[in-house]
Amino acid sequence: MLEELRIQNFAIIDRLELEFAPGLNVITGETGAGKSIIIDAVELLLGGRADPSFIRAGAEKSSIEGVFALRGFSRGLVLPILAREELLEDADEGYVTLYREVRATGRSVARVNGATVTLEVLREVGAALVDIHGQSEHLSLLNSRFHLDLIDRYAELMGIREAMSKVVADVTEVRREITSLRSDKAALERRADQLRHEIADIDAAELTPTEEEDLKAERMRLSNSEQLATLAAQAVNLLSAEGTEELPAVDRLQQVAQALSKLAAIDPNLGDWAEIAETIAAQAQEMALELADYVEAVEYNPARLNAIEERLEVIAKLKRRYGGTVEAVLDYAIRAKDELDGLENSEARLEILAKQEHALLVRVGELGAKMSKHRQIASKRLAKSVMAELADLRMERAQFEVGITQTDDPDGCIVGDQRLAFDSTGIDMVEMLLSANPGEPLRPLAKVASGGEAARIMLALKRVLTAADHTPTLIFDEVDQGIGGRIGTVVGEKLWTLTNGHQVLVVTHLPQLAGYADKHYHVKKVAAGNRTATQVTALDNEAERVVELAEMLGATGESGQQSARDILSDARARKAQVAG
């Protein structure tokens, strides 16, 4: 609920600080004193249109700040928004502070819990905290989407609506994929042809992961075959001394090994060296044989070398086209085959998606028809109850209905033999209709309800829908327009009964309504020098209230004050009777 309101330099308000109470808060005062200006300030605080004309003459800016206590259901509405916007750090989760500033330059500033936010966030938080009813652009009664929400809360359909929302989200996703697959078949076919060509290009090469390195090594040998043969033959000759009279190196190493063996027989300390010499001699012999075989194997093969060069060029081209390495080329081939498989099976996928879409549309139709049936029943019950309330509010000849309609759509959900348009709320368009006077046709509320009528209709709706409406603070302006004292008593009682689940703020001219106040504020204009300002006083005792009510009755003498006392006494008795 709204606990504190601070207004500075707004219209004729210089500086104003108000503390509101739970229950019914009533604001009274002479016409032009600034009562409705306070409501205008609250509207601006909640995200209303900023206009430099609001700024008090001579000031550079106007500011409004409100402190709201979060209790019960309002916590569940507001805290998720604050958490999403990261506005809970270092904040008391039991309260939220809204701030709005309008500067003479036209710039507007919005803050929540001291942090600057967008106007959309301010409005979202404000809508969860306060509902203002009067002649203003914030009149939720004129928003047909608000009508649908009211009916669904009244009919307890919010759970089904959540299920509907999930199914509709599934429909949207399936349709998105269908659209993607059908968007440009020619382009998809061109892509498939490209993939087929690329896959054939890579597959024809029959690459293996190590082939390139093996070919490069073989090319190196073939390119240097003459040198390899010459060097290997030199090594063999040195080891075996073929074609010379010199003692071969292998024989010399064997002689060394024999000599060391004889020495070791005499001096065991040389035993290790004797073994090493024998190993070296044996390895030299083996190396000579291996090199001789190598010399025999080395050949100059220009044809094979050309084939290797051609093969390496094929590999190089594939690397340039598909990824830079043989591994990347092979990976690209795998991905291309997967993509081609998806493209070649798009028709099959479309068939699967079409079946899924049909099943989902049937489900949407089932949920939509179920919700529509409940809405029809609830709307008749609601209309009957609202009509009874309107009769008490001096609109006994008014007619009120809830219009529920559907729209055909060839792509809509399936309800029997029909295809109907739908969204996350179902298949219905809901709008409240009114005929304020006999003989006039039923028309949308926004087109026929005057400010006073709209306020009384909303009062009637709030009375009927109190259990379903979770907005913590309700503000009524001009609710008493066009009604007299007898009806004022009825309106006062009805407004007071709303305080069972809400904080209610009312601007009124009717003393009979003001008599039901739990907290009463008097607004007046005061002159200081050459300036006029609005002053608000809380009437905290009965004597002050009696004086105010008597002035509202237009009788300030003893009889007027007695009438005022009677109003207060009757209101107390009626409140006690209702509460008891």
Secondary structure, DSSP 4 states (H G I P E B T S, - for coil): -EEEEEEEEETTEEEEEEE--SSEEEEEE-TTSSHHHHHHHHHHHTTPPP-GGGBPTT-SEEEEEEEEE--THHHHHHHHHHHHTT--TT--TTEEEEEEEEETTS-EEEEETTEE--HHHHHHHHHHHEEEESSSTT-GGG-HHHHHHHHHHHTT-HHHHHHHHHHHHHHHHHHHHHHHHHTTHHHHHHHHHHHHHHHHHHHHHT--TTHHHHHHHHHHHHHTHHHHHHHHHHHHHHHH-TTSSSPPHHHHHHHHHHHHHHHHHH-GGGHHHHHHHHHHHHHHHHHHHHHHHHHHH----HHHHHHHHHHHHHHHHHHHHHTSSHHHHHHHHHHHHHHHHHHHTHHHHHHHHHHHHHHHHHHHHHHHHHHHHHHHHHHHHHHHHHHHHHHHTT-TT-EEEEEEE--EEEEEEEETTEEE--BTTBS-EEEEEEE-STTPPPEEHHHH--HHHHHHHHHHHHHHHTTT---SEEEEESTTTT--HHHHHHHHHHHHHGGGTSEEEEE-S-HHHHTT-SEEEEEEEEEETTEEEEEEEEE-SHHHHHHHHHHHHT--SHHHHHHHHHHHHHHHHHHHHHH-
